[in-house]
Amino acid sequence: MIFKARKMRFAYSVSLIALMAGLAACGGSDTATTAGGEGDVAASGTDSASGVEGDVLVDGSSTVFPISEAMAEEFMAANPSANVTIGVSGSGGGFKKFCAGETDISNASRPIKEEEIQNCEAAGIEFIEIPIAYDGITVVTNPENDWAQCLTVDQLSAMWSPEAEGSVTSWNQVDPSFPEQPLGLYGPGTDSGTFDYFTDEVNGEEGASRGDYTASEDDNVIVTGVESDPGALGYFGYAYYEENQGVLEAVAIENEAGECIEPSFETIADGSYNPMSRPLFFYVQKEAYDTKPQVQAFVDFQLEQASSELIKDAGYINLPDDALARAKGRIDEEKLGSDPTNL
């Protein structure tokens, strides 16, 4: 079933909010290649050894990359003759390759857009959409920043709106109580699903952003930029903050209830860290799943591991049991296309 992009965004947001309570209760180069090697196989992964061989080509979201990388390492430890190669072109860049038939799986930190669905249809690419985890977009500053402890969405918009380009260059222009400190902005590029989600929530329109900031599809570039600039602010997926919290500070965001909430496993899970919480996905080509045993085995392996510690170890939130069951059902029944009710 095909939905317009804006309707999809609303439906996914509603589904996410509805499931958060259940979650709480349950409970740089352009391409990075993960190669097989030595290592212990997790107890939950040893039963998944299938003896498959061959390549699995994955590309897409840098946010989903840590999950995909962790899954690939465990999968290849159990299947030494298989090789999973993971690119980090961003959600949009990944879909371009996916809909051109260049990859088997596309990672995404947002739902596929209507335009991308049409591109896949034009190329004869059928796909199955699989939610895999939850994330909270994390706004970060340099540790020397002692003034931006909590920011509102309006303050973020004052920094990031298209109208701010070339004019809002100092922190005191965002809030008079802030110092006259140069404002350095770092964020994902336009091919990123994180960019799409952030701009939609902060500026009211997907893709609406000032252009005069340091942009990269590699979140490690954003980490380095913010770490080296006392007046910097950036944003990316929670996993990258958790990995670098010794050199970065997470900013609390004022939520819909007017509370200043910092991102954490708990606040993402219970829904209080809004509006910056969102689902993460991967998309698999139906033909690849049907004709390549190694692709089918890797997809099935990821769903087997979706309730394991691998998701949390990568810095994200596991799906609740009912959502995971629906995700597995989409594969078992080969439900094609994108459908917000799959959460």
C-alpha positions in Angstrom: 0.0 0.0 0.0 1.4 3.4 -1.0 0.8 6.5 1.2 1.7 10.1 0.6 4.8 11.2 2.4 3.1 13.7 4.7 0.4 11.2 5.7 3.2 8.6 6.3 5.0 11.0 8.6 1.9 11.7 10.7 1.0 8.0 10.9 4.5 7.0 11.9 4.6 9.7 14.6 1.3 8.6 16.0 2.4 4.9 16.0 5.6 5.9 17.8 3.9 7.8 20.5 1.4 5.0 21.1 4.1 2.4 21.4 6.5 4.2 23.8 4.6 3.3 26.9 4.9 -0.4 25.8 8.6 0.1 25.2 9.1 1.3 28.7 7.3 -1.7 30.1 9.3 -4.1 28.0 12.0 -4.1 29.7 34.9 9.2 7.9 34.7 7.7 4.4 31.7 7.4 2.2 31.6 3.7 2.7 32.4 1.5 5.6 33.0 -2.2 5.0 32.5 -4.8 7.8 34.6 -7.9 7.1 34.4 -11.3 8.7 37.0 -12.2 11.2 37.7 -13.7 14.6 35.4 -13.2 17.6 33.1 -14.9 19.9 29.6 -15.5 18.6 26.8 -14.4 20.9 24.8 -17.2 22.4 21.7 -15.9 20.6 23.5 -15.9 17.3 25.0 -19.4 17.3 21.6 -21.0 16.4 21.4 -18.7 13.3 24.4 -20.2 11.5 23.1 -21.2 8.1 26.4 -21.9 6.2 25.4 -19.4 3.5 28.1 -17.7 1.4 28.2 -14.7 -0.9 27.9 -10.9 -0.6 25.2 -8.8 1.0 25.2 -5.2 -0.1 23.8 -2.6 2.3 23.8 1.2 2.1 21.9 4.1 3.6 21.5 5.8 7.0 24.5 6.6 9.1 22.2 6.5 12.1 21.2 2.9 11.4 24.8 2.0 10.5 25.9 1.0 14.1 23.0 -1.5 14.3 23.7 -2.9 10.9 27.4 -3.1 11.7 26.8 -5.0 14.9 24.4 -7.4 13.2 26.9 -8.0 10.4 29.7 -8.8 12.7 27.7 -11.4 14.5 26.2 -12.8 11.3 29.6 -13.2 9.7 31.0 -14.8 12.8 28.3 -17.5 12.4 28.7 -17.6 8.6 32.3 -17.0 7.7 31.8 -17.5 4.0 29.3 -14.5 3.9 30.4 -10.9 3.5 28.2 -8.0 4.4 29.4 -4.6 3.1 27.7 -1.5 4.6 27.7 1.9 3.0 26.8 5.1 4.7 25.4 7.3 1.9 22.5 8.6 4.1 18.9 7.6 3.9 18.3 9.4 0.7 21.6 8.4 -0.9 20.9 4.8 0.1 17.4 4.8 -1.5 18.9 6.2 -4.8 21.2 3.1 -4.9 18.5 0.8 -3.7 15.9 1.9 -6.3 18.6 1.6 -9.0 19.1 -2.0 -8.1 22.6 -1.5 -6.7 22.0 -2.8 -3.2 20.1 -5.6 -1.5 19.2 -3.7 1.7 18.7 0.0 2.4 19.0 1.4 5.9 16.8 4.4 6.7 16.2 6.8 9.6 12.9 7.8 8.1 10.2 6.2 6.0 10.7 6.0 2.3 9.3 9.0 0.5 6.6 8.9 -2.2 9.2 10.1 -4.8 11.5 7.3 -3.9 8.7 4.7 -4.0 8.0 5.9 -7.6 11.6 5.6 -8.5 11.6 2.0 -7.2 8.4 1.2 -9.1 9.8 2.6 -12.3 12.8 0.4 -12.0 10.7 -2.7 -11.1 12.1 -2.8 -7.6 9.7 -4.4 -5.1 10.6 -4.0 -1.4 9.6 -4.9 2.1 9.8 -2.3 4.8 11.1 -3.5 8.2 11.2 -1.3 11.4 14.2 -2.4 13.5 14.6 0.0 16.5 13.9 3.4 18.0 16.2 6.4 18.2 16.2 9.9 19.7 17.8 12.7 17.7 20.4 14.2 20.0 21.4 17.9 20.0 24.9 18.3 21.2 27.2 21.2 22.2 30.9 21.6 23.1 31.6 21.0 26.8 32.6 24.6 27.2 29.0 25.6 26.5 27.5 26.3 30.0 24.5 28.4 28.8 22.4 26.1 26.4 21.4 23.6 29.0 17.8 23.3 27.6 16.6 24.5 24.3 13.1 24.9 22.9 12.0 23.9 19.4 11.6 27.7 18.7 15.2 28.4 19.7 16.4 25.5 17.5 14.3 27.0 14.6 15.9 30.4 15.2 19.3 28.8 14.6 18.3 26.4 11.7 15.6 28.0 9.7 16.3 29.1 6.2 15.7 32.7 7.3 18.6 32.4 9.7 21.2 31.8 6.9 23.8 34.5 7.0 22.1 36.5 9.7 22.0 34.4 12.9 25.6 34.0 13.6 25.9 34.5 17.4 24.3 32.7 20.4 22.9 36.0 21.8 20.8 36.3 18.6 19.1 33.1 19.6 18.4 34.2 23.2 19.5 37.6 24.7 20.5 35.7 27.9 23.1 33.8 25.9 26.6 35.2 25.4 27.9 37.0 22.3 29.6 33.8 21.2 30.0 32.8 17.5 27.5 30.1 16.6 29.0 27.2 14.7 26.5 24.7 13.3 27.2 21.1 12.3 24.6 18.6 11.0 23.8 15.9 8.5 23.7 16.5 4.8 20.5 16.7 2.8 20.6 13.0 1.9 20.2 12.1 5.6 16.9 10.9 7.0 18.0 12.6 10.3 18.1 15.9 8.4 14.7 15.3 7.0 13.1 14.5 10.4 14.9 17.3 12.2 14.0 20.0 9.7 10.4 18.8 9.7 10.0 18.9 13.4 12.0 22.1 14.0 11.2 24.2 10.9 7.8 22.8 10.0 8.9 21.5 6.6 11.0 18.6 5.6 14.3 19.8 4.1 13.8 23.5 5.1 17.1 24.5 6.6 19.8 27.2 6.4 22.5 26.0 4.1 25.5 27.8 5.7 26.5 25.0 8.1 29.0 22.2 8.1 27.2 19.3 6.6 28.3 15.7 6.4 26.7 12.3 6.0 29.4 11.0 8.3 28.3 11.7 11.9 31.9 11.4 13.1 32.7 14.6 11.2 29.9 16.3 13.2 31.4 14.9 16.4 34.8 16.3 15.5 33.5 19.7 14.5 31.5 20.2 17.7 34.3 18.9 19.9 36.7 21.4 18.4 34.5 24.5 18.4 33.4 26.1 21.8 30.4 27.8 20.2 29.3 24.7 18.2 25.9 22.9 18.1 25.1 19.8 16.1 22.7 16.9 15.9 22.7 13.2 15.1 21.4 9.9 16.3 21.6 9.0 20.0 24.2 6.3 19.5 26.8 8.8 18.3 26.3 10.9 21.4 26.5 7.9 23.7 29.8 6.8 22.1 31.2 10.4 22.4 29.6 11.7 25.6 33.1 12.2 27.1 33.8 15.0 24.6 30.2 16.3 24.0 27.3 17.6 26.0 23.7 16.6 25.2 21.2 19.4 25.3 17.8 18.9 27.0 14.9 19.7 24.7 11.7 21.2 26.0 9.0 18.7 25.1 5.3 19.1 24.4 4.5 19.2 28.2 7.0 22.1 28.7 9.5 19.9 30.5 13.2 20.0 29.8 14.1 16.4 28.9 17.6 15.0 28.1 17.9 12.1 25.7 18.4 8.7 27.3 17.3 5.1 26.8 14.6 5.7 29.4 13.2 9.0 28.0 13.3 7.8 24.4 11.5 4.6 25.5 8.8 6.3 27.6 8.1 9.0 24.9 9.0 12.0 27.1 11.9 12.9 24.8 9.6 14.4 22.2 9.5 15.5 19.4 12.9 14.1 18.7 12.1 10.3 19.0 11.6 8.3 15.9 11.6 4.7 14.4 14.4 3.3 12.4 14.1 1.0 9.4 15.7 -1.2 6.8 14.2 -2.1 3.4 15.0 -5.3 1.6 14.6 -6.0 -2.1 12.0 -8.8 -2.5 13.9 -10.3 -5.4 17.2 -10.3 -3.4 15.4 -11.9 -0.4 13.8 -14.6 -2.7 16.9 -15.4 -4.8 19.9 -14.8 -2.6 20.2 -17.2 0.4 22.7 -14.9 2.1 20.4 -11.9 1.9 17.5 -13.9 3.3 19.7 -15.3 6.0 21.0 -11.8 7.0 17.5 -10.3 7.1 16.1 -13.2 9.2 19.2 -12.9 11.5 18.6 -9.2 12.1 15.0 -9.9 13.1 16.1 -12.7 15.4 18.5 -10.3 17.1 16.2 -7.3 17.2 15.1 -8.1 20.7 18.7 -8.9 21.9 21.4 -6.7 23.5 22.9 -5.9 20.1 20.3 -3.1 19.6 21.0 -1.6 23.0 24.7 -2.1 22.7 24.6 -0.1 19.5 22.9 2.8 21.4 19.3 2.3 20.4 16.0 1.1 21.8 14.5 -2.3 21.1 11.1 -2.7 19.5 8.4 -3.9 21.9 7.3 -7.5 21.3 4.1 -6.8 19.4 5.9 -4.4 17.0 8.7 -7.0 16.4 6.1 -9.7 15.7 4.5 -7.5 13.1 7.9 -6.8 11.5 8.6 -10.5 11.3 5.1 -11.0 9.9 5.9 -8.6 7.0 8.9 -10.8 6.0 7.0 -14.1 6.5 4.1 -12.9 4.4 6.3 -10.8 2.0 4.1 -7.7 2.5 5.3 -5.3 -0.1 5.7 -1.5 0.1 5.5 1.0 2.9 2.7 0.9 5.5 2.7 3.0 8.6 0.5 0.5 10.4 3.4 -2.0 10.4 4.6 -0.5 13.7 
